[in-house]
């Protein structure tokens, strides 16, 4: 009989975290849930999961800090960043900090489990130029600024030269949960 795989889910959306937890438990994972970086550190004090799913945006906190904490605690941990705020900038930062994979929401348990198994890059990945729309370029610039300001909406809006409420509305329109 094999030992159960240990999984930490770092997600501040309670309903999504419960659904994901139940789904992974049915696949024979021992699952624990944290909603912020402090809970992650508390769990890591006496538990070493081999897998983690981390939401990029945790209320006012950044999931990137959790990725770094998890990688520092256990270098071989398979970490998947899951986000409704996908951008090239945050994907690059997540991988630099130690994430194994980066998925945009909506993603399901099959997608996440497949990401855990992908240890190597794909040299056959298509290199076709994907034309970027103005909206995509704007979204990626907004995300880069959010990362630089540690997801501080007011500071990001100031740096972007827009009103805070305008930025908040843009984020609400693009949010995928």
C-alpha positions, 0 to 999 in steps of 0.5 A: 500500500502506497503512502498518501501524497501530502498536498497543501492548498493555499486559497482564500476562496473558501468554496473553491478551496473546499471543492478542490480539497474534496476532489484531491482527497478522492484521489488519495491525497492528504490535504490541508488548506491555508488561506494566507502566508501566516497559515502556510508558515504555521502548517510547515512548522510540523508538516512537509507536503510534497505538493502545493496549489497556491492562488496568486492573489490571497486577499491583500497578500501575494501568493508569490510570497507563499511560493517562496516560503514553500520552496525554502521549506522543501526544495523538491515540492511540486508547486502549481500557481493557480490564478484568475489574474494570469499574466506573463509577468506573474508567470515568470516571477512564480517560476523564478521563485520555484513554482513548477507550473502556472495555470489560469483559472478555471482549472480543474483537478485533472489540470492541476494533477497533470501539472504536478507531473510535468517536471521538464519543459517542452522543447516542442512547444509551438513558437508561433507568434501570437498577436497581442491585442491592445487589451492583452498588452494593457492587462499584462502591463497592469499585472506587472505593475501589481506585482511590483507594488505587491498587489497594492491597488492604490500604489499600482493605480498611481504608477499607472496614472489612473484613478484607483476606482478605475483600476479596481473596475478593470480588475473586477471585469477580468477576474475569473474565479 
